[in-house]
Amino acid sequence: MSIGCDVSFKREATVYIVDVALDLRYQIDISEINFSQSFQQDSYSVKSIQTANMFDQAVINKANPASFEITLPAIREDDLRILFDKALTVGSFDIYVATLGGIYYIETAVITNVNFVIEKFKPLTLSIRGEATKILPAFSLEGTAVPRDINRTYNRVTSVGLLLNGSTELNDALNTITMELQNEVEWVPYTHVNGAISTTDRDNSMFPERYVVKKRIISGSFTKYLLETEVSDLFVWNRNAGLLITAGQDSYGFSLNMQNCAYTNRLGTGDVFTQSYDWRMTQNPTELSDILEYITL
């Protein structure tokens, strides 16, 4: 007699992003997704004169913010730019992960980190990390489905441009380039007294309620091979430089055009001598979309 069972594989999962304010649901293509949530433990002693209890009592119903990671291709079509736009505005959204075993619901998600993966001759990619209030099972998908483009055109990184203080000289022998957006958020804790009553009901667990944006950072680095004529350029710094970075294929992809950034230049000694620039934006644009673009069809 044999017993069989069906298991749910992550590769079979379908991921949806729901813009709650607009009641719209977007199905997105992903390369990878991970999500989890942990709880804090509060313990207290029950030892007394009459009893010699050595083990404490504990309550584990206060949740830390949920965390998630999503990796997705930056295709030329508009289908996947919902996450890029949410990163720029630090706006919240919901995530639904549908599997053969059911649906997971990640509520009030916000993007805290975006890593722009720029590797020559590989697909342009977004690696996203974020936090949310809670992860729960769901019985159905919310929001009105947004139609998708039938095409999937990947941006193979064939062109990377760099303009520092109006000079294109750094494009010669350019080796690597990195770029990251960080949104520092602080979660407002669960403050309702009634919710702290001892219970096994997860609806009364204490989840974070909302978030506040504390600070934002755009930073990165680029490295190039050291040429004989550039030794005098090493170990320089600037705190008010203009920087333009473009990456993609056939005018599609990412563009970051800053008027003000700080940078330092340092020497790298490996098999080949290199010079590396670490930079950080110091400009405060009215809208981040004015300087950081995801150029699609």
Steps between C-alpha positions, in 0.01 A plus 500: 500500500644837401407843621548801276484871564529823303745766618512868412818624333606865508574496129129436439395814691330790324557845648259792490545861610180679607481879504240531774426868440417438132359147551725366222678163490820442301646157429878524497779276372759417763832322510485451877275580798549443873288622793479437873386646832624445854350568842652641817492298820417657838558279803431542870586305811235294683727396786363576847555408864247217469624367163844434361408540132822522301341558159361844416167567339513664158283697260591498130242718328691817405607490137804659342443656156477233231784496246504412132747483211409504132729475198351584161620594152476863387327425170420762235123466543316689778363187668751483784568868570240512778771396749746759368236773536412388855869514594526860378188618684551273808133410455344191655345206315390142565666183371319175421701182442280229349624141525345157447454480876326834544553877495729701726407862566768760593320809627613865478837433342757776448830484312808579709783410258537482123821368351537574128685195369712622208721230348631524146321271251258370767132599543443824689353403837340648811573339836244629752473466877222630720288471811129456571253485786407133484492175303171312503320234294248632248201338336486713184682772309398863540504780244405529133744314275707725273547354146856403416704551185541179302871581443791455742802695375802471729754780520835334441753748635694600190548867582619664824568873501660715768544877507678649803518880516436516126789267409459168317862391559397253770319291240841381378576159656188515721479170689209489748221729612254473792200710600264469796195683636432475874176606669545507878162441662392474863196297597247632749440219753168343587364713786152364576482368856221257418721328246748401769250273678627143510351315205585239240306691233743641243256781425585638842875467460681830514616589149663830396233739374660762274837643402674837486774585247807624692769537235586414140835419342617446143858379482730267313840455346676445172838350422727527199839366408782740581663646189853636487381856446269503805736453795468869592121464524515259793393584855285799404160585645215738431185580695306685231539318169255426220454133408305333217469120482315311225473124458299278268452425134379710206415804719288286738595439860607717794612861508621693806582867443619678815609862524668449837684201646803439721768252398846372586753328277725221629754250370434127463790253479412161360633319198425825319520850654163673519353823625166494676255781560253483790220753464186617680232741381477827697230658284143532634269487196132587529414163347747213477351411161644829370852355513457120517321338206407152385464552124248260345298475178 
